[in-house]
Amino acid sequence: MTDATTRVRELNLYRQYFDLVAGTKTIEVRVKYPHLADLTAGDTIRFHIKGTDKTCNVTVLRVTEYTDFETLLDSEGAANINPTAARDEQLANIRAIYPPDKETLGALAIEIALP
């Protein structure tokens, strides 16, 4: 539940990552797009599985910016991002979603918790 001052961000997730958010994942990885630049602790993210009505709300605990995905994975710990995949597999998966020109915008580690 959110109060009137809580900002709610709507973001899409692939099903495999949505299931992790609803379970054991504690760090969400995103590119620092302009619409996420002011994301902060206390905000709520409502994740959607694209093309469905399935959603999951999480509370943002912390947002940390990194220059690239490798530094983010090494600093945050790969198991916190995806407990089911090894670091190198995660790096390849993230870079398949976000091409190099997007990574140059910066990488965000968003620590999240279920309400």
C-alpha positions in Angstrom: 0.0 0.0 0.0 1.3 3.5 -0.8 0.5 6.9 0.6 -0.2 10.1 -1.3 3.5 11.2 -1.3 4.9 7.9 -2.6 5.9 8.0 -6.2 4.9 4.9 -8.2 7.0 4.0 -11.3 5.6 1.6 -13.8 8.3 -0.7 -15.3 8.1 -3.8 -17.5 9.9 -7.1 -16.9 10.4 -10.3 -18.7 8.5 -13.1 -17.0 11.7 -14.9 -15.9 12.9 -11.7 -14.0 9.4 -10.9 -12.7 9.3 -14.3 -11.0 12.6 -13.5 -9.3 11.3 -10.1 -8.1 8.3 -11.8 -6.6 10.7 -14.3 -4.9 14.3 -13.8 -4.0 15.8 -11.0 -6.1 16.9 -8.0 -4.2 18.7 -5.9 -6.8 17.1 -4.8 -10.1 19.4 -3.6 -12.9 18.4 -0.8 -15.2 20.0 1.7 -17.5 20.0 5.3 -16.2 17.4 6.6 -18.5 16.2 10.1 -17.9 12.9 8.9 -16.5 14.8 6.9 -13.8 17.4 9.6 -13.0 15.4 10.8 -9.9 14.4 7.3 -8.6 15.1 7.3 -4.9 14.6 5.3 -1.7 11.0 5.2 -0.7 9.6 5.1 -4.2 7.4 2.2 -5.3 8.0 0.3 -8.5 5.1 -1.5 -10.0 6.5 -4.2 -12.3 4.4 -5.6 -15.1 4.9 -8.6 -17.3 4.4 -7.0 -20.7 1.2 -8.0 -22.4 -0.4 -9.3 -19.2 -2.2 -7.8 -16.3 0.2 -9.4 -13.8 1.9 -6.9 -11.5 4.2 -6.9 -8.5 4.9 -3.8 -6.3 8.2 -3.3 -4.6 9.7 -0.6 -2.4 13.0 1.0 -3.5 15.5 0.8 -0.6 18.5 2.3 -2.4 19.6 3.4 -5.9 23.3 3.2 -6.7 24.8 4.3 -10.1 27.7 2.6 -11.8 29.6 3.3 -15.0 28.9 -0.1 -16.5 27.2 -3.4 -15.9 30.5 -5.3 -15.0 31.2 -2.9 -12.1 27.6 -3.1 -11.0 27.7 -7.0 -10.9 31.0 -7.1 -9.1 30.0 -4.5 -6.5 26.4 -5.7 -5.8 27.0 -9.4 -6.0 25.5 -11.4 -8.9 23.4 -13.6 -6.6 21.5 -10.5 -5.4 20.6 -9.7 -9.0 19.7 -13.2 -10.3 20.2 -16.1 -7.8 19.7 -18.6 -10.6 22.5 -17.5 -13.0 26.3 -17.2 -12.9 27.9 -13.7 -13.2 29.1 -14.1 -16.8 25.7 -15.4 -17.9 24.0 -12.4 -16.2 26.3 -10.0 -17.9 25.6 -11.5 -21.3 21.8 -11.4 -20.6 21.9 -7.8 -19.4 23.9 -6.7 -22.4 21.4 -8.6 -24.7 18.7 -6.4 -23.3 20.7 -3.2 -23.2 23.1 -2.6 -26.1 26.4 -0.7 -25.6 25.0 2.7 -26.5 22.5 2.3 -23.6 25.1 1.1 -21.1 27.0 4.4 -21.7 24.1 6.2 -20.0 25.1 4.5 -16.8 23.9 1.4 -14.9 21.6 1.6 -11.9 21.5 -1.0 -9.1 18.1 -0.6 -7.5 17.8 -2.4 -4.2 14.2 -3.5 -3.7 12.0 -5.3 -1.2 8.5 -6.6 -1.3 6.1 -4.5 0.9 
